[in-house]
Amino acid sequence: LDSDIVAIYADSVKKFSAWYFGKADYFPKHPFEFTDSLFLTDNGGIKDTLLFGSIPGATDNLDATFGETGLAAPPSPGTFDVRWLIPPTQGTLLDFRNLMSTDWVQNVYTCRLQPGPGGYPFTVRWNKNIFPSGSFFLRDAATHGGQFNVIMKIQSTYTITNPSITQIEIVHISPVYYNFTQGWNIASIPLT
């Protein structure tokens, strides 16, 4: 097999069993499927990691199948705490959403921030190379990007200095696809 070919599936005509040629560790993955970590650190150096992503069959609720479990009520102010918010629960450390489609074009992950005794600033880090197709933005949840709106595929860290920002959100927006017919197609932007 050519090294550019990852896998080939075939059916046996005699016994109808699946044949597989290629890398043994190959597993087909949907283009919008991913799992990433959000690393959060306050000014005192206290840190925690939250996982998020998009997995086939996940919902906007807690999914025990994917390890999402509810947390107890947040601790009192001055105690470090970070968590994904999934109403009506108290939150979770994992937030997996369903894959996007033509009918579902956006996933929003909302995180609650509470620093320890060291206070702000909060440093947020992620792996920008893991993200699938589409746009990813880190923004403040209160104004949906009025305070800050970071393009997560360009940079991999952001420092939040404003102590009034207690929630952030990650927004994953599906790319836009256009159907074209065979032959000539003209695409333009209207001028006003």
Secondary structure, 3 states (H helix, E strand, C coil): CCCCCCEEEEECCCCCCEEEEECCCCCCCCCCCEEEEEEEECCCCCEEEEEEEECCCCCCCCCHHHCCCCCCCCCCCCCCEEEECCCCCCCECEEEECCCCCCCCEEEEEEEEECCCCCCCEEEECCCCCCCCCEEEEEECCCCCCCCEEECCCCCEEEECCCCCCEEEEEEECCCCCCCCCCCCCCCCCCC
